[in-house]
Amino acid sequence: MEQSSQGSFVIQGRQDILTTALGTEENLGRVQTDDYGVGVRQYFGSAPRSTSSQNSNIAMEISRLKEELMSQLKDELTSQIEQKV
């Protein structure tokens, strides 16, 4: 660790800074786990599903925002054209 703080540590093969600090050899074998336990869905739950009414509301909101944006853009362009004319 002293070498690391001084910036003179050099990695040699599998002997990186972590294995040096822990004083253990790096194990390149497989990690074994139990076949049972809690899965991701059991822990976090299933993802919520969209309903058609939610999709419809989203589509209506997108449409409304597009119309609002187009109106603002039209007003801004009209204003710029009037200033130049």
LUMMARFI-957618 format. One record per residue: residue number from 1; residue in one letter; x, y, z of N, C-alpha, C, O, CB in turn. Coordinates in pm, whole numbers, plus 32768, in hexadecimal, padded with zeros to 4 digits. Glycine has a CB too. Layout:
VOVO     n   res    n_x    n_y    n_z   ca_x   ca_y   ca_z    c_x    c_y    c_z    o_x    o_y    o_z   cb_x   cb_y   cb_z
VOVO   NUM     A      X      Y      Z      X      Y      Z      X      Y      Z      X      Y      Z      X      Y      Z
...
! end
This chain:
VOVO     n   res    n_x    n_y    n_z   ca_x   ca_y   ca_z    c_x    c_y    c_z    o_x    o_y    o_z   cb_x   cb_y   cb_z
VOVO     1     M   8053   7F89   8000   8000   8000   8000   8057   807D   8000   8031   80E4   7FC8   7FA2   8000   8079
VOVO     2     E   80C9   8074   803E   8122   80E7   8043   814E   810D   7FB6   8158   8183   7F95   819D   80C9   809A
VOVO     3     Q   8167   80A9   7F65   8190   80C3   7EDB   8121   8108   7E8D   813C   815F   7E3A   81B7   8040   7E95
VOVO     4     S   80A5   80E2   7EA9   8033   811D   7E63   8026   81B0   7E83   800E   8201   7E29   7FB3   80D4   7E87
VOVO     5     S   8033   81D5   7F01   8025   8261   7F28   8098   82B5   7EF1   808A   832E   7EDE   801E   826E   7FC0
VOVO     6     Q   8109   8276   7ED8   817B   82BD   7E9F   8178   82BA   7E07   81C8   82FE   7DC6   81FE   8280   7ED2
VOVO     7     G   811C   826C   7DCE   8111   8263   7D3D   8177   8209   7CFC   8190   8215   7C84   811D   82EA   7D02
VOVO     8     S   81B3   81AF   7D49   821B   8159   7D11   81F1   80C7   7D07   8244   8070   7CEC   8298   8163   7D64
VOVO     9     F   8170   80A9   7D1D   8142   801F   7D16   813A   7FF4   7C83   8104   803C   7C30   80B7   800E   7D5B
VOVO    10     V   816F   7F80   7C66   816B   7F4B   7BDE   8123   7EC5   7BE1   8146   7E6C   7C2F   81FB   7F3C   7BA3
VOVO    11     I   80BE   7EB9   7B8D   8072   7E3B   7B85   80CA   7DD3   7B42   8107   7DEC   7ADB   7FEB   7E4E   7B35
VOVO    12     Q   80CF   7D5C   7B80   811D   7CEF   7B49   80C3   7C76   7B3A   80A3   7C33   7B9C   8198   7CCE   7BA3
VOVO    13     G   809A   7C5A   7ABF   8044   7BE7   7AA4   7FBD   7BF6   7AEA   7F76   7C58   7AD5   8088   7B66   7AD1
VOVO    14     R   7F9D   7B93   7B3D   7F1E   7B95   7B87   7F28   7BE1   7C0B   7EC5   7BEF   7C52   7EEF   7B08   7BA2
VOVO    15     Q   7F9B   7C10   7C2A   7FB3   7C53   7CAA   7F92   7CE8   7C9B   7FEB   7D3B   7C89   8047   7C3F   7CD8
VOVO    16     D   7F10   7D09   7CA4   7EE8   7D95   7C9C   7EE4   7DD1   7D28   7F07   7D8F   7D8A   7E5E   7DA4   7C57
VOVO    17     I   7EBB   7E4F   7D30   7EBF   7E95   7DB1   7E61   7E59   7E19   7E7F   7E59   7E90   7E9E   7F28   7D9D
VOVO    18     L   7DED   7E26   7DEB   7D8D   7DEB   7E49   7DC3   7D69   7E85   7DBF   7D56   7EFE   7D07   7DD0   7E05
VOVO    19     T   7DF7   7D11   7E2F   7E2C   7C93   7E64   7EA5   7CAC   7EBE   7EBA   7C63   7F1F   7E52   7C33   7DF2
VOVO    20     T   7EF3   7D11   7E9E   7F66   7D34   7EF3   7F36   7D68   7F7A   7F6A   7D40   7FE2   7FBE   7D9E   7EAD
VOVO    21     A   7ED2   7DC1   7F77   7E9F   7DFB   7FF4   7E5D   7D91   804C   7E6D   7D93   80C6   7E3A   7E6B   7FD6
VOVO    22     L   7E12   7D34   800E   7DCF   7CCC   805B   7E2E   7C5B   8081   7E14   7C10   80E0   7D5B   7C94   800D
VOVO    23     G   7E9A   7C4F   8038   7EF9   7BE3   8053   7EC4   7B5C   802A   7EEA   7AF6   8064   7F1B   7BE0   80E5
VOVO    24     T   7E6E   7B58   7FC5   7E35   7ADA   7F97   7E54   7AC9   7F03   7E71   7B29   7EBC   7D9B   7AD5   7FAF
VOVO    25     E   7E4F   7A4F   7ED6   7E61   7A32   7E49   7DDD   7A47   7E01   7D72   7A2F   7E3A   7E95   79A1   7E33
VOVO    26     E   7DE4   7A74   7D85   7D6B   7A86   7D37   7D3A   79FF   7D08   7D88   79B0   7CD1   7D82   7AE5   7CBF
VOVO    27     N   7CBA   79E2   7D1C   7C7F   7964   7CF4   7C37   7979   7C70   7BD6   79C5   7C6A   7C1F   792C   7D61
VOVO    28     L   7C64   7937   7C08   7C27   7946   7B84   7BBE   78DC   7B69   7B90   78CE   7AF7   7C91   7942   7B19
VOVO    29     G   7B97   7890   7BD0   7B32   7828   7BBE   7AA6   7863   7BB3   7A94   78DD   7BB6   7B37   77C5   7C31
VOVO    30     R   7A46   780D   7BA7   79BC   7839   7B9D   7985   785B   7C27   79B1   7826   7C8D   7965   77CE   7B5A
VOVO    31     V   7925   78B5   7C26   78DF   78D7   7CA2   7867   787C   7CAD   7818   7871   7C4F   78B5   796D   7CA5
VOVO    32     Q   7859   783B   7D1E   77E8   77E2   7D30   777E   7826   7D86   779C   7869   7DE9   7814   775E   7D6F
VOVO    33     T   7702   7812   7D5D   7693   7848   7DA9   762F   77D9   7DC3   7634   7770   7D82   7650   78BE   7D60
VOVO    34     D   75D7   77EF   7E1F   756D   778F   7E38   7505   779D   7DCA   74F8   7807   7D8D   752D   77A4   7EC4
VOVO    35     D   74BC   7734   7DB2   7454   7738   7D4C   73D4   777A   7D7F   7377   7790   7D31   7436   76AC   7D1C
VOVO    36     Y   73CE   7799   7DFD   7355   77D5   7E34   7377   7860   7E67   73EB   7885   7E72   7319   777E   7EA6
VOVO    37     G   7313   78A9   7E83   7329   7930   7EB4   72BC   798B   7E7D   7257   795D   7E49   73B5   7964   7E8D
VOVO    38     V   72D3   7A09   7E89   7271   7A6B   7E5C   729C   7A9D   7DD4   730E   7AC8   7DC1   7264   7AE0   7EC1
VOVO    39     G   723F   7A99   7D74   725A   7ACB   7CEF   7241   7B60   7CE7   720B   7B9D   7D44   7205   7A81   7C88
VOVO    40     V   7267   7B9A   7C79   7257   7C2A   7C64   71C4   7C51   7C6B   71A1   7CB3   7CAE   7292   7C54   7BDC
VOVO    41     R   716E   7C07   7C28   70DF   7C28   7C29   70A1   7C16   7CB3   7048   7C61   7CDB   7094   7BD1   7BC3
VOVO    42     Q   70D2   7BB2   7CFC   709D   7B9E   7D83   70C7   7C10   7DDE   707B   7C39   7E36   70CC   7B18   7DBC
VOVO    43     Y   713E   7C43   7DCA   7172   7CAD   7E20   7136   7D35   7DFC   7106   7D7D   7E53   7209   7CB4   7E18
VOVO    44     F   713A   7D58   7D7A   710D   7DDB   7D4F   707C   7DDD   7D20   703F   7E48   7D18   7165   7E0B   7CE2
VOVO    45     G   7045   7D69   7D00   6FBE   7D65   7CCA   6FC1   7D71   7C33   7027   7D98   7BF8   6F68   7DD4   7D07
VOVO    46     S   6F54   7D50   7BF5   6F4A   7D5A   7B63   6F3A   7DEB   7B3A   6F0B   7E3F   7B86   6ED4   7D05   7B2F
VOVO    47     A   6F63   7E07   7ABF   6F54   7E8D   7A89   6EBF   7EA8   7A73   6E76   7E50   7A45   6FA4   7E9E   7A04
VOVO    48     P   6E92   7F21   7A93   6E05   7F40   7A7C   6DE5   7F3F   79E7   6E36   7F6A   7995   6DE1   7FC9   7ABA
VOVO    49     R   6D71   7F0E   79C8   6D47   7F06   793C   6CF0   7F7E   791A   6CA1   7FAE   796B   6CF9   7E82   7922
VOVO    50     S   6D01   7FAF   78A1   6CB0   801F   7872   6C28   7FEC   7845   6C1D   7F81   780A   6CF6   806B   77FF
VOVO    51     T   6BC3   8039   7861   6B3D   8017   7830   6B22   806B   77B4   6B68   80CC   7799   6AD1   802F   789D
VOVO    52     S   6ABD   8044   7769   6A9D   808D   76F0   6A70   811C   7710   6A87   8177   76C0   6A30   8044   76A1
VOVO    53     S   6A30   8131   7784   6A06   81B9   77A7   6A81   8210   77C5   6A82   8286   77A4   69A6   81B8   7821
VOVO    54     Q   6AE8   81D5   7804   6B63   8220   781C   6BA6   8243   7797   6BD4   82B4   7785   6BC4   81D0   7874
VOVO    55     N   6BAA   81E3   773B   6BE5   81FB   76B8   6B98   8267   766E   6BD4   82BB   762B   6BE8   817B   7666
VOVO    56     S   6B15   8265   767A   6AC1   82C9   7639   6ADB   8354   7673   6AE4   83B6   7629   6A2D   82A5   7647
VOVO    57     N   6AE8   835C   76F7   6B05   83DC   7739   6B8D   8411   770F   6B9E   8489   76F9   6B00   83CC   77D1
VOVO    58     I   6BED   83BA   7704   6C73   83E2   76D8   6C6E   8417   764A   6CAA   847E   762C   6CD6   836D   76E3
VOVO    59     A   6C28   83D0   75F2   6C1D   83FC   7567   6BD9   8484   755D   6C03   84D8   750E   6BCF   8394   7514
VOVO    60     M   6B71   849B   75AD   6B2C   851B   75AB   6B88   858A   75DF   6B87   85F8   75A8   6AAB   8515   7601
VOVO    61     E   6BD6   856F   7645   6C33   85D2   767C   6C9F   85F4   7616   6CC4   8669   7607   6C72   859F   76FE
VOVO    62     I   6CD2   8591   75D0   6D37   85A9   7569   6CFC   8600   74FA   6D3C   865E   74CB   6D6B   8523   752E
VOVO    63     S   6C84   85E0   74D2   6C41   862E   746A   6C2E   86BF   7496   6C47   871C   7448   6BB9   85F0   7446
VOVO    64     R   6C03   86D3   7511   6BEE   875A   7546   6C70   87A8   754A   6C75   881E   7525   6BB0   8754   75D3
VOVO    65     L   6CDB   8767   7578   6D5D   87A9   757E   6D92   87CD   74F3   6DCF   8836   74E1   6DC1   8750   75C6
VOVO    66     K   6D7B   8775   7491   6DA5   8793   7408   6D5C   880D   73D3   6D99   8865   7396   6D8B   871A   73AD
VOVO    67     E   6CDA   8814   73EA   6C8C   8887   73BC   6CBB   8907   73FF   6CC8   896F   73BD   6BF7   8871   73D8
VOVO    68     E   6CD6   8901   7480   6D06   8976   74CA   6D8E   89A3   7495   6DA5   8A1B   7483   6D0F   8957   7560
VOVO    69     L   6DE6   8945   747C   6E6A   8964   7447   6E61   89A1   73BC   6EA6   8A03   739F   6EC1   88E8   7444
VOVO    70     M   6E0E   8968   7367   6DFC   899E   72E0   6DC5   8A2C   72E4   6DEF   8A81   7296   6D9E   8944   728F
VOVO    71     S   6D69   8A45   733E   6D30   8ACB   734C   6D9A   8B2F   7378   6DA3   8B9E   7342   6CBB   8ACA   73B1
VOVO    72     Q   6DEB   8B09   73D9   6E55   8B61   7408   6EBC   8B7A   739A   6EEB   8BEA   7389   6E9A   8B25   7484
VOVO    73     L   6EDE   8B13   7351   6F3E   8B1F   72E4   6F08   8B7B   7277   6F51   8BCF   7242   6F5F   8A95   72AA
VOVO    74     K   6E8A   8B6B   7255   6E49   8BBF   71EF   6E4B   8C51   721B   6E6C   8CA9   71CC   6DB7   8B90   71D6
VOVO    75     D   6E27   8C6B   729A   6E27   8CF4   72CE   6EB3   8D31   72C9   6EC3   8DA5   72A4   6DF1   8CF7   735D
VOVO    76     E   6F16   8CE3   72EF   6FA0   8D14   72F1   6FD2   8D32   7264   7012   8D99   724E   6FFB   8CAF   7335
VOVO    77     L   6FB6   8CD9   7206   6FDF   8CEF   717C   6F99   8D68   713F   6FD8   8DB6   70F8   6FC3   8C73   7128
VOVO    78     T   6F19   8D77   715B   6ECD   8DEA   7129   6F08   8E6B   715F   6F16   8ECD   7115   6E38   8DDE   7150
VOVO    79     S   6F2B   8E6C   71DE   6F66   8EE2   721D   6FED   8F03   71DD   7009   8F78   71C2   6F77   8ECA   72B3
VOVO    80     Q   703E   8E9F   71C3   70C2   8EB7   7187   70B4   8EEA   70F8   7100   8F41   70CE   7116   8E36   7189
VOVO    81     I   7055   8EB4   70AE   703F   8EE1   7023   700F   8F71   7022   703B   8FC1   6FCF   6FD8   8E86   6FDB
VOVO    82     E   6FB5   8F94   707D   6F82   901D   7084   6FF2   9080   70A7   6FF3   90F1   7074   6F11   9026   70ED
VOVO    83     Q   704E   9058   70FB   70BD   90B0   7122   711A   90CA   70AB   7150   9138   709D   710C   9072   7198
VOVO    84     K   712C   9067   7057   7187   9076   6FE5   7146   90BE   6F6F   718B   90F5   6F1A   71B7   8FEE   6FB8
VOVO    85     V   70C4   90BD   6F6C   707C   9100   6EFD   7063   918C   6F20   7029   91D5   6ED0   6FFA   90BD   6EDC
! end
